[in-house]
Amino acid sequence: MSDLNLLSLQQIQQCLTQNSGVTHDLPGYYAEIECQQAAVLIPFVKIKQQWHLLFIRRALHQNDQHSGQVAFAGGKFETFDNNLHKTALREAQEEIGVSPNDVTILGTLNHHHSISRFQITPVVAHIPWPYDLMPDNQEVARIFTIPLSWLANPDHYKIKQHQHARKTAFPVVYFDEFDGELLWGATARMTLSLISLLSC
């Protein structure tokens, strides 16, 4: 893979015109259920001449299956959003304080079906850096970045079989721990889908 840090925003945008393929947590599960629409924002930021992706760690809440997990800012589509781009922008503003006016949308990945019955559209974007982020402490415990080149290194992630209740084992992506954070599951799968397009 070529040096991803040399990619311009225009090149990233061009790579995103390719079809990334639909991804899912549980293969064969989603034909049986109706999924709610959702969107996440995958922000590129440039730090010391290196591309990074911006992640959050969700705040801890009892009875929330995604509590404490590493994720991208995002959430459920609301009718007043009009489209999923607006969902991603609204959620990013609410969760981490990024103004939609400061976000340059570069493209989208094909949707990801999550185990929590959401059809998630990943919206890829650029945010100027540094940026005065303002996390919503009720939803976000931490905001942090991971270098794109680190994420793209196959030595830093593995696929493990995970057993789901009433279902056969299915493959789950786990990254190595980075700066005390563990990226895995749907967010890890979307991250790999993005990286796979950037070698265009």
FIKOLZA-1660 file (N, C-alpha, C; in steps of 0.1 Angstrom, whole numbers, plus 5000, padded with zeros to 4 digits):
% residues 200
   i   px   py   pz ch aa at
   1 5008 4988 5000  A  M  N
   1 5000 5000 5000  A  M CA
   1 5009 5013 5000  A  M  C
   2 5006 5022 4992  A  S  N
   2 5013 5034 4991  A  S CA
   2 5012 5042 5004  A  S  C
   3 5020 5053 5006  A  D  N
   3 5020 5061 5018  A  D CA
   3 5006 5069 5018  A  D  C
   4 4998 5065 5027  A  L  N
   4 4984 5071 5028  A  L CA
   4 4985 5086 5032  A  L  C
   5 4996 5090 5038  A  N  N
   5 4998 5104 5043  A  N CA
   5 5000 5113 5031  A  N  C
   6 5003 5108 5019  A  L  N
   6 5005 5116 5008  A  L CA
   6 4992 5119 5000  A  L  C
   7 4981 5112 5004  A  L  N
   7 4969 5114 4997  A  L CA
   7 4964 5129 4999  A  L  C
   8 4959 5135 4988  A  S  N
   8 4953 5148 4990  A  S CA
   8 4938 5145 4992  A  S  C
   9 4931 5156 4997  A  L  N
   9 4916 5155 4999  A  L CA
   9 4909 5151 4986  A  L  C
  10 4914 5156 4974  A  Q  N
  10 4908 5153 4962  A  Q CA
  10 4910 5138 4958  A  Q  C
  11 4922 5133 4961  A  Q  N
  11 4924 5118 4959  A  Q CA
  11 4916 5110 4968  A  Q  C
  12 4914 5114 4980  A  I  N
  12 4905 5106 4990  A  I CA
  12 4891 5106 4984  A  I  C
  13 4887 5118 4980  A  Q  N
  13 4873 5119 4974  A  Q CA
  13 4871 5110 4962  A  Q  C
  14 4882 5110 4954  A  Q  N
  14 4881 5101 4942  A  Q CA
  14 4880 5087 4946  A  Q  C
  15 4888 5082 4955  A  C  N
  15 4888 5068 4960  A  C CA
  15 4874 5065 4965  A  C  C
  16 4867 5074 4971  A  L  N
  16 4854 5071 4977  A  L CA
  16 4843 5070 4967  A  L  C
  17 4846 5072 4954  A  T  N
  17 4836 5070 4944  A  T CA
  17 4835 5055 4940  A  T  C
  18 4844 5047 4945  A  Q  N
  18 4843 5033 4943  A  Q CA
  18 4833 5027 4952  A  Q  C
  19 4829 5015 4949  A  N  N
  19 4819 5007 4957  A  N CA
  19 4826 5000 4968  A  N  C
  20 4823 5003 4980  A  S  N
  20 4830 4997 4991  A  S CA
  20 4824 4983 4995  A  S  C
  21 4812 4981 4991  A  G  N
  21 4806 4968 4995  A  G CA
  21 4799 4970 5008  A  G  C
  22 4787 4964 5009  A  V  N
  22 4779 4964 5022  A  V CA
  22 4786 4955 5032  A  V  C
  23 4787 4960 5044  A  T  N
  23 4793 4951 5055  A  T CA
  23 4783 4949 5066  A  T  C
  24 4785 4940 5075  A  H  N
  24 4776 4936 5085  A  H CA
  24 4782 4929 5096  A  H  C
  25 4775 4929 5108  A  D  N
  25 4780 4922 5119  A  D CA
  25 4777 4907 5118  A  D  C
  26 4765 4904 5115  A  L  N
  26 4760 4890 5114  A  L CA
  26 4756 4887 5100  A  L  C
  27 4764 4879 5093  A  P  N
  27 4761 4875 5079  A  P CA
  27 4748 4868 5079  A  P  C
  28 4739 4871 5069  A  G  N
  28 4727 4863 5068  A  G CA
  28 4716 4867 5077  A  G  C
  29 4718 4876 5086  A  Y  N
  29 4709 4879 5097  A  Y CA
  29 4699 4890 5092  A  Y  C
  30 4703 4899 5084  A  Y  N
  30 4696 4911 5081  A  Y CA
  30 4684 4910 5072  A  Y  C
  31 4684 4899 5064  A  A  N
  31 4672 4897 5056  A  A CA
  31 4660 4894 5064  A  A  C
  32 4662 4891 5077  A  E  N
  32 4651 4887 5085  A  E CA
  32 4645 4899 5093  A  E  C
  33 4651 4910 5093  A  I  N
  33 4647 4921 5102  A  I CA
  33 4646 4934 5094  A  I  C
  34 4639 4943 5100  A  E  N
  34 4639 4957 5095  A  E CA
  34 4648 4966 5103  A  E  C
  35 4658 4972 5096  A  C  N
  35 4668 4980 5103  A  C CA
  35 4664 4995 5102  A  C  C
  36 4667 5002 5113  A  Q  N
  36 4665 5016 5114  A  Q CA
  36 4677 5023 5107  A  Q  C
  37 4675 5034 5101  A  Q  N
  37 4685 5042 5094  A  Q CA
  37 4694 5050 5104  A  Q  C
  38 4707 5050 5102  A  A  N
  38 4716 5058 5110  A  A CA
  38 4728 5062 5102  A  A  C
  39 4735 5072 5107  A  A  N
  39 4747 5076 5100  A  A CA
  39 4758 5080 5110  A  A  C
  40 4770 5078 5106  A  V  N
  40 4782 5082 5115  A  V CA
  40 4791 5091 5106  A  V  C
  41 4799 5100 5113  A  L  N
  41 4808 5108 5106  A  L CA
  41 4822 5102 5108  A  L  C
  42 4829 5100 5097  A  I  N
  42 4843 5095 5098  A  I CA
  42 4852 5107 5094  A  I  C
  43 4858 5114 5104  A  P  N
  43 4865 5126 5101  A  P CA
  43 4880 5123 5099  A  P  C
  44 4885 5128 5087  A  F  N
  44 4900 5129 5085  A  F CA
  44 4905 5142 5092  A  F  C
  45 4916 5141 5099  A  V  N
  45 4923 5153 5104  A  V CA
  45 4938 5152 5101  A  V  C
  46 4945 5163 5098  A  K  N
  46 4959 5162 5095  A  K CA
  46 4967 5167 5107  A  K  C
  47 4975 5158 5113  A  I  N
  47 4983 5161 5125  A  I CA
  47 4998 5159 5121  A  I  C
  48 5006 5169 5121  A  K  N
  48 5020 5168 5118  A  K CA
  48 5023 5160 5105  A  K  C
  49 5016 5164 5095  A  Q  N
  49 5017 5159 5082  A  Q CA
  49 5012 5144 5080  A  Q  C
  50 5005 5139 5090  A  Q  N
  50 5000 5126 5089  A  Q CA
  50 4984 5126 5090  A  Q  C
  51 4978 5118 5082  A  W  N
  51 4963 5117 5083  A  W CA
  51 4960 5109 5096  A  W  C
  52 4950 5113 5103  A  H  N
  52 4944 5106 5114  A  H CA
  52 4929 5105 5112  A  H  C
  53 4923 5095 5118  A  L  N
  53 4908 5094 5119  A  L CA
  53 4904 5098 5134  A  L  C
  54 4893 5105 5135  A  L  N
  54 4888 5110 5148  A  L CA
  54 4878 5100 5153  A  L  C
  55 4880 5095 5165  A  F  N
  55 4871 5086 5172  A  F CA
  55 4866 5092 5185  A  F  C
  56 4855 5086 5190  A  I  N
  56 4851 5089 5204  A  I CA
  56 4850 5076 5211  A  I  C
  57 4851 5077 5225  A  R  N
  57 4847 5066 5233  A  R CA
  57 4834 5070 5240  A  R  C
  58 4824 5061 5239  A  R  N
  58 4811 5065 5244  A  R CA
  58 4811 5065 5260  A  R  C
  59 4803 5073 5266  A  A  N
  59 4802 5074 5280  A  A CA
  59 4795 5061 5285  A  A  C
  60 4798 5058 5298  A  L  N
  60 4792 5046 5304  A  L CA
  60 4778 5049 5308  A  L  C
  61 4769 5040 5304  A  H  N
  61 4755 5040 5308  A  H CA
  61 4750 5026 5310  A  H  C
  62 4743 5024 5321  A  Q  N
  62 4738 5011 5324  A  Q CA
  62 4728 5007 5314  A  Q  C
  63 4728 4994 5310  A  N  N
  63 4718 4988 5301  A  N CA
  63 4720 4993 5286  A  N  C
  64 4731 5000 5283  A  D  N
  64 4734 5004 5269  A  D CA
  64 4745 4994 5264  A  D  C
  65 4741 4987 5254  A  Q  N
  65 4751 4976 5249  A  Q CA
  65 4763 4983 5242  A  Q  C
  66 4762 4995 5239  A  H  N
  66 4774 5002 5232  A  H CA
  66 4782 5011 5242  A  H  C
  67 4778 5011 5255  A  S  N
  67 4784 5019 5265  A  S CA
  67 4799 5016 5266  A  S  C
  68 4807 5027 5266  A  G  N
  68 4821 5025 5268  A  G CA
  68 4829 5021 5255  A  G  C
  69 4822 5019 5244  A  Q  N
  69 4828 5015 5232  A  Q CA
  69 4834 5026 5224  A  Q  C
  70 4845 5023 5216  A  V  N
  70 4851 5032 5207  A  V CA
  70 4841 5033 5194  A  V  C
  71 4839 5045 5189  A  A  N
  71 4829 5046 5178  A  A CA
  71 4833 5059 5171  A  A  C
  72 4825 5061 5160  A  F  N
  72 4825 5074 5153  A  F CA
  72 4813 5082 5158  A  F  C
  73 4814 5095 5159  A  A  N
  73 4802 5103 5163  A  A CA
  73 4791 5100 5153  A  A  C
  74 4779 5098 5158  A  G  N
  74 4768 5095 5149  A  G CA
  74 4756 5090 5156  A  G  C
  75 4745 5087 5149  A  G  N
  75 4733 5083 5155  A  G CA
  75 4721 5080 5146  A  G  C
  76 4710 5079 5151  A  K  N
  76 4698 5075 5143  A  K CA
  76 4693 5087 5135  A  K  C
  77 4688 5083 5123  A  F  N
  77 4682 5093 5113  A  F CA
  77 4669 5098 5119  A  F  C
  78 4667 5111 5119  A  E  N
  78 4654 5117 5123  A  E CA
  78 4648 5123 5110  A  E  C
  79 4635 5124 5110  A  T  N
  79 4628 5128 5098  A  T CA
  79 4632 5143 5094  A  T  C
  80 4635 5151 5104  A  F  N
  80 4638 5165 5101  A  F CA
  80 4652 5166 5096  A  F  C
  81 4660 5155 5095  A  D  N
  81 4674 5156 5089  A  D CA
  81 4673 5157 5074  A  D  C
  82 4663 5152 5068  A  N  N
  82 4661 5152 5053  A  N CA
  82 4670 5142 5046  A  N  C
  83 4683 5140 5051  A  N  N
  83 4691 5130 5045  A  N CA
  83 4702 5125 5055  A  N  C
  84 4709 5115 5052  A  L  N
  84 4718 5109 5061  A  L CA
  84 4731 5117 5063  A  L  C
  85 4734 5125 5053  A  H  N
  85 4746 5134 5055  A  H CA
  85 4742 5144 5067  A  H  C
  86 4730 5149 5067  A  K  N
  86 4726 5158 5078  A  K CA
  86 4725 5151 5091  A  K  C
  87 4722 5138 5091  A  T  N
  87 4722 5131 5104  A  T CA
  87 4736 5130 5109  A  T  C
  88 4746 5127 5101  A  A  N
  88 4759 5126 5106  A  A CA
  88 4765 5139 5111  A  A  C
  89 4761 5150 5103  A  L  N
  89 4766 5163 5107  A  L CA
  89 4759 5168 5120  A  L  C
  90 4746 5165 5122  A  R  N
  90 4739 5169 5134  A  R CA
  90 4745 5162 5146  A  R  C
  91 4746 5149 5144  A  E  N
  91 4751 5141 5156  A  E CA
  91 4765 5145 5160  A  E  C
  92 4774 5148 5150  A  A  N
  92 4788 5152 5153  A  A CA
  92 4787 5166 5160  A  A  C
  93 4778 5174 5156  A  Q  N
  93 4777 5187 5163  A  Q CA
  93 4772 5185 5178  A  Q  C
  94 4763 5176 5180  A  E  N
  94 4757 5174 5193  A  E CA
  94 4767 5167 5202  A  E  C
  95 4774 5157 5196  A  E  N
  95 4783 5148 5205  A  E CA
  95 4797 5154 5207  A  E  C
  96 4803 5161 5197  A  I  N
  96 4816 5166 5199  A  I CA
  96 4818 5180 5195  A  I  C
  97 4807 5187 5192  A  G  N
  97 4808 5202 5190  A  G CA
  97 4814 5207 5177  A  G  C
  98 4814 5198 5167  A  V  N
  98 4819 5203 5154  A  V CA
  98 4808 5209 5146  A  V  C
  99 4810 5222 5142  A  S  N
  99 4800 5229 5134  A  S CA
  99 4799 5223 5120  A  S  C
 100 4787 5221 5115  A  P  N
 100 4786 5216 5101  A  P CA
 100 4793 5225 5091  A  P  C
 101 4794 5238 5094  A  N  N
 101 4801 5247 5085  A  N CA
 101 4816 5244 5083  A  N  C
 102 4821 5237 5093  A  D  N
 102 4836 5234 5093  A  D CA
 102 4839 5221 5087  A  D  C
 103 4829 5213 5083  A  V  N
 103 4830 5200 5078  A  V CA
 103 4830 5200 5063  A  V  C
 104 4840 5193 5056  A  T  N
 104 4839 5191 5042  A  T CA
 104 4836 5176 5039  A  T  C
 105 4825 5173 5034  A  I  N
 105 4821 5159 5031  A  I CA
 105 4828 5155 5019  A  I  C
 106 4835 5143 5020  A  L  N
 106 4843 5138 5009  A  L CA
 106 4836 5126 5002  A  L  C
 107 4826 5120 5008  A  G  N
 107 4819 5109 5002  A  G CA
 107 4813 5100 5013  A  G  C
 108 4808 5088 5009  A  T  N
 108 4802 5079 5018  A  T CA
 108 4807 5065 5015  A  T  C
 109 4807 5056 5025  A  L  N
 109 4809 5042 5022  A  L CA
 109 4795 5035 5021  A  L  C
 110 4795 5024 5015  A  N  N
 110 4782 5016 5015  A  N CA
 110 4778 5013 5030  A  N  C
 111 4766 5011 5032  A  H  N
 111 4761 5010 5046  A  H CA
 111 4766 4997 5053  A  H  C
 112 4766 4998 5066  A  H  N
 112 4769 4987 5075  A  H CA
 112 4757 4983 5083  A  H  C
 113 4754 4970 5083  A  H  N
 113 4743 4965 5092  A  H CA
 113 4749 4961 5105  A  H  C
 114 4744 4968 5116  A  S  N
 114 4749 4965 5129  A  S CA
 114 4741 4954 5136  A  S  C
 115 4747 4948 5146  A  I  N
 115 4740 4938 5154  A  I CA
 115 4728 4944 5162  A  I  C
 116 4728 4958 5164  A  S  N
 116 4718 4965 5171  A  S CA
 116 4706 4969 5162  A  S  C
 117 4706 4963 5150  A  R  N
 117 4695 4965 5140  A  R CA
 117 4695 4980 5134  A  R  C
 118 4706 4985 5131  A  F  N
 118 4707 4997 5124  A  F CA
 118 4714 4995 5111  A  F  C
 119 4710 5002 5100  A  Q  N
 119 4717 5003 5088  A  Q CA
 119 4724 5016 5088  A  Q  C
 120 4737 5015 5090  A  I  N
 120 4745 5027 5092  A  I CA
 120 4752 5031 5079  A  I  C
 121 4751 5044 5076  A  T  N
 121 4758 5050 5065  A  T CA
 121 4770 5058 5070  A  T  C
 122 4782 5054 5067  A  P  N
 122 4794 5061 5071  A  P CA
 122 4797 5073 5061  A  P  C
 123 4797 5085 5067  A  V  N
 123 4799 5097 5059  A  V CA
 123 4813 5101 5062  A  V  C
 124 4822 5101 5052  A  V  N
 124 4836 5105 5053  A  V CA
 124 4838 5119 5051  A  V  C
 125 4846 5126 5059  A  A  N
 125 4847 5140 5058  A  A CA
 125 4861 5145 5063  A  A  C
 126 4863 5158 5061  A  H  N
 126 4875 5164 5066  A  H CA
 126 4872 5175 5076  A  H  C
 127 4879 5176 5087  A  I  N
 127 4878 5186 5097  A  I CA
 127 4891 5194 5098  A  I  C
 128 4891 5207 5098  A  P  N
 128 4904 5214 5100  A  P CA
 128 4910 5211 5114  A  P  C
 129 4923 5211 5115  A  W  N
 129 4929 5208 5128  A  W CA
 129 4941 5217 5130  A  W  C
 130 4943 5221 5143  A  P  N
 130 4935 5217 5155  A  P CA
 130 4921 5223 5155  A  P  C
 131 4912 5217 5163  A  Y  N
 131 4898 5222 5164  A  Y CA
 131 4894 5221 5179  A  Y  C
 132 4887 5231 5183  A  D  N
 132 4882 5233 5196  A  D CA
 132 4870 5224 5198  A  D  C
 133 4872 5211 5201  A  L  N
 133 4861 5202 5203  A  L CA
 133 4854 5203 5216  A  L  C
 134 4841 5201 5216  A  M  N
 134 4833 5203 5229  A  M CA
 134 4825 5190 5231  A  M  C
 135 4830 5180 5237  A  P  N
 135 4822 5168 5239  A  P CA
 135 4810 5169 5248  A  P  C
 136 4799 5163 5244  A  D  N
 136 4788 5162 5253  A  D CA
 136 4791 5151 5263  A  D  C
 137 4793 5154 5276  A  N  N
 137 4798 5145 5286  A  N CA
 137 4787 5134 5289  A  N  C
 138 4775 5136 5285  A  Q  N
 138 4765 5126 5287  A  Q CA
 138 4766 5114 5277  A  Q  C
 139 4773 5118 5266  A  E  N
 139 4774 5108 5255  A  E CA
 139 4788 5104 5252  A  E  C
 140 4798 5112 5255  A  V  N
 140 4811 5110 5250  A  V CA
 140 4821 5111 5262  A  V  C
 141 4829 5100 5265  A  A  N
 141 4838 5100 5275  A  A CA
 141 4852 5106 5271  A  A  C
 142 4855 5104 5258  A  R  N
 142 4868 5108 5253  A  R CA
 142 4867 5110 5238  A  R  C
 143 4875 5120 5233  A  I  N
 143 4877 5121 5218  A  I CA
 143 4892 5120 5216  A  I  C
 144 4895 5112 5206  A  F  N
 144 4910 5109 5203  A  F CA
 144 4911 5106 5188  A  F  C
 145 4924 5106 5184  A  T  N
 145 4927 5102 5170  A  T CA
 145 4936 5090 5169  A  T  C
 146 4936 5083 5158  A  I  N
 146 4945 5072 5155  A  I CA
 146 4951 5075 5141  A  I  C
 147 4964 5074 5140  A  P  N
 147 4970 5076 5126  A  P CA
 147 4965 5066 5116  A  P  C
 148 4962 5071 5104  A  L  N
 148 4957 5062 5094  A  L CA
 148 4967 5051 5090  A  L  C
 149 4979 5055 5090  A  S  N
 149 4990 5045 5086  A  S CA
 149 4990 5034 5096  A  S  C
 150 4988 5037 5109  A  W  N
 150 4987 5026 5119  A  W CA
 150 4975 5017 5117  A  W  C
 151 4964 5023 5114  A  L  N
 151 4952 5015 5112  A  L CA
 151 4953 5006 5100  A  L  C
 152 4961 5011 5090  A  A  N
 152 4962 5004 5077  A  A CA
 152 4972 4992 5078  A  A  C
 153 4979 4992 5089  A  N  N
 153 4989 4981 5090  A  N CA
 153 4983 4968 5094  A  N  C
 154 4983 4958 5086  A  P  N
 154 4976 4945 5090  A  P CA
 154 4982 4938 5102  A  P  C
 155 4994 4942 5107  A  D  N
 155 4999 4937 5119  A  D CA
 155 4991 4942 5131  A  D  C
 156 4983 4952 5129  A  H  N
 156 4977 4959 5141  A  H CA
 156 4962 4955 5143  A  H  C
 157 4957 4945 5135  A  Y  N
 157 4944 4940 5137  A  Y CA
 157 4943 4926 5133  A  Y  C
 158 4932 4920 5139  A  K  N
 158 4930 4905 5136  A  K CA
 158 4915 4903 5136  A  K  C
 159 4911 4892 5130  A  I  N
 159 4897 4888 5130  A  I CA
 159 4895 4876 5139  A  I  C
 160 4886 4877 5148  A  K  N
 160 4883 4866 5157  A  K CA
 160 4868 4862 5155  A  K  C
 161 4866 4849 5158  A  Q  N
 161 4852 4844 5158  A  Q CA
 161 4845 4847 5171  A  Q  C
 162 4833 4852 5169  A  H  N
 162 4825 4856 5181  A  H CA
 162 4812 4849 5181  A  H  C
 163 4808 4843 5192  A  Q  N
 163 4795 4836 5193  A  Q CA
 163 4784 4845 5197  A  Q  C
 164 4773 4845 5189  A  H  N
 164 4762 4853 5192  A  H CA
 164 4750 4844 5196  A  H  C
 165 4742 4849 5206  A  A  N
 165 4731 4840 5211  A  A CA
 165 4722 4836 5199  A  A  C
 166 4719 4824 5198  A  R  N
 166 4710 4818 5188  A  R CA
 166 4716 4818 5174  A  R  C
 167 4728 4823 5172  A  K  N
 167 4734 4823 5159  A  K CA
 167 4747 4816 5159  A  K  C
 168 4752 4812 5148  A  T  N
 168 4765 4806 5147  A  T CA
 168 4776 4817 5149  A  T  C
 169 4788 4812 5151  A  A  N
 169 4799 4822 5153  A  A CA
 169 4801 4830 5140  A  A  C
 170 4805 4843 5142  A  F  N
 170 4807 4852 5131  A  F CA
 170 4820 4860 5133  A  F  C
 171 4826 4865 5122  A  P  N
 171 4839 4871 5123  A  P CA
 171 4838 4886 5128  A  P  C
 172 4846 4890 5138  A  V  N
 172 4847 4903 5143  A  V CA
 172 4861 4908 5142  A  V  C
 173 4862 4921 5138  A  V  N
 173 4875 4927 5136  A  V CA
 173 4879 4933 5150  A  V  C
 174 4891 4931 5154  A  Y  N
 174 4897 4936 5166  A  Y CA
 174 4910 4943 5163  A  Y  C
 175 4912 4956 5166  A  F  N
 175 4925 4962 5165  A  F CA
 175 4933 4960 5178  A  F  C
 176 4946 4961 5177  A  D  N
 176 4954 4962 5189  A  D CA
 176 4950 4974 5197  A  D  C
 177 4953 4974 5210  A  E  N
 177 4950 4986 5218  A  E CA
 177 4959 4998 5213  A  E  C
 178 4953 5010 5212  A  F  N
 178 4961 5021 5208  A  F CA
 178 4958 5032 5218  A  F  C
 179 4968 5037 5225  A  D  N
 179 4967 5048 5235  A  D CA
 179 4956 5045 5245  A  D  C
 180 4955 5032 5249  A  G  N
 180 4946 5028 5259  A  G CA
 180 4932 5025 5254  A  G  C
 181 4930 5026 5241  A  E  N
 181 4916 5024 5235  A  E CA
 181 4916 5012 5226  A  E  C
 182 4904 5005 5226  A  L  N
 182 4903 4993 5219  A  L CA
 182 4892 4995 5208  A  L  C
 183 4896 4995 5196  A  L  N
 183 4887 4996 5184  A  L CA
 183 4883 4982 5179  A  L  C
 184 4870 4979 5179  A  W  N
 184 4866 4966 5174  A  W CA
 184 4852 4967 5169  A  W  C
 185 4847 4956 5164  A  G  N
 185 4833 4955 5160  A  G CA
 185 4829 4963 5147  A  G  C
 186 4817 4969 5148  A  A  N
 186 4812 4976 5136  A  A CA
 186 4821 4988 5132  A  A  C
 187 4826 4995 5142  A  T  N
 187 4834 5007 5139  A  T CA
 187 4848 5002 5132  A  T  C
 188 4853 4991 5137  A  A  N
 188 4865 4986 5131  A  A CA
 188 4863 4981 5117  A  A  C
 189 4851 4975 5115  A  R  N
 189 4848 4970 5101  A  R CA
 189 4846 4982 5092  A  R  C
 190 4840 4992 5096  A  M  N
 190 4838 5004 5087  A  M CA
 190 4852 5010 5084  A  M  C
 191 4861 5010 5094  A  T  N
 191 4874 5016 5093  A  T CA
 191 4882 5008 5082  A  T  C
 192 4881 4995 5082  A  L  N
 192 4888 4987 5072  A  L CA
 192 4882 4989 5058  A  L  C
 193 4868 4991 5058  A  S  N
 193 4862 4993 5045  A  S CA
 193 4868 5006 5039  A  S  C
 194 4869 5016 5047  A  L  N
 194 4875 5029 5042  A  L CA
 194 4889 5027 5037  A  L  C
 195 4897 5020 5045  A  I  N
 195 4911 5018 5042  A  I CA
 195 4913 5010 5029  A  I  C
 196 4904 5001 5027  A  S  N
 196 4905 4992 5015  A  S CA
 196 4902 5001 5002  A  S  C
 197 4895 5012 5003  A  L  N
 197 4892 5021 4992  A  L CA
 197 4904 5030 4989  A  L  C
 198 4912 5033 4999  A  L  N
 198 4922 5043 4997  A  L CA
 198 4935 5039 4990  A  L  C
 199 4935 5026 4985  A  S  N
 199 4946 5022 4976  A  S CA
 199 4942 5023 4962  A  S  C
 200 4932 5031 4959  A  C  N
 200 4927 5032 4945  A  C CA
 200 4938 5038 4936  A  C  C
% end
